[in-house]
Amino acid sequence: MRLAYFSRGQKFIAVIKLRLLIVTRKSINIVCACCFCGEVANWNVHVSQHTLHFSIMAGALALVVFSLLLCAFPSHALHPPSSNRMVSSNTTTADELSLLSFKSMLSGGPLPSWNSSGSYCSWPGVICGGRRHPDRVVALRLHSYNLSGWLSPSLGNLSFLQKLDLSDNQLVGQIPPELGRLIRLRLLNLSDNSLQGSIPAALRGCTKLTRLDLFSNQLQGEIPPRLAELTSMEYMSLGHNRLSGEIPPGLGNLSKMWYLALSFNMLSGSIPSSFGMLSSLSTITLSSNNLTGAIPISFWNISSLKFLVVQDNMLSGTIPPTK
């Protein structure tokens, strides 16, 4: 903006334009200190010497007005948003975009109401929360919503997500390995769907996961040994799938696990003796597989064990009498 000479009769116009420059902060750099409140401001100005000709009286009046305006509009109120607020705004938008991408691959349920007419935190099944990040998505609860379609990899961008419950729907396709980026995830429930493919080994990245429920799908392949790295795991249900191969012995290191369901698969080999180290185990179901060998003696040392279901296998040996 160019500043030109103002005659004495035009001083009021000069003040109005200077005030506009202060509020909008466009191309002017003027340092001014207020003698009443001590406020200091610094603005950038780009004007030529040929067009900036203030009389002494106009300059003095402008300085007084500047000082008063500084008291009325402190410099911190004129600064642009901090980088933290800008980042928060960007990540909030990212959550909404991730949800819309998730919606684009599905149909049914409440998804038609997921639109920009309202805050995504008010969409059915979407839960935001936290005092520090109230606009971040922390849970998706869409159990029995009659959803059909595929899971979008964009779910892996919901970096504050703690609970993902999409159980009892008609989901198909594979489990996106991008879910392994959800380092805050504590619950993953995809049970009672028609998901195919293998269990992604990338889920080991969900280091806070305590509950993994993939029961009653059409999953194939082996149980990833890397799931043994989920040391916070308490509940793992992989039953009623088409899983094959041997049971990873490393699962016996999940000392917090109290429920393990692997029944109705095509698992082979023996029951890992390491399962005897599951000191918190209350229920384990291994029925309807192709397991062989004896039931590890170490099982009988688990004082918390209440249910051991092993029928319809090719197991051998004896069960010790109860005490």
Secondary structure, DSSP 8 states (H G I E B T S, - for coil): -------GGGHHHHHHHHHHHHHHT-SB--EEE-TTT--EEE--B---TTT----HHHHHHHHHHHHHHHHHS-HHHHS---HHHHHHHHHHHHHHHHHHHHHHTEESTTGGG-STTS-GGGSTTEEE--SS-TTSEEEEE-TTS--EEE--GGGGG-TT--EEE--SSEEESB--GGGGG-TT--EEE--SS--BS---GGGGG-TT--EEE--SS--EE---GGGGG-TT--EEE--SSEEEEE--GGGGG-TT--EEE--SSEEEE---GGGGG-TT--EEE--SSEEEEE--GGGGG-TT--EEE--SSEEES------
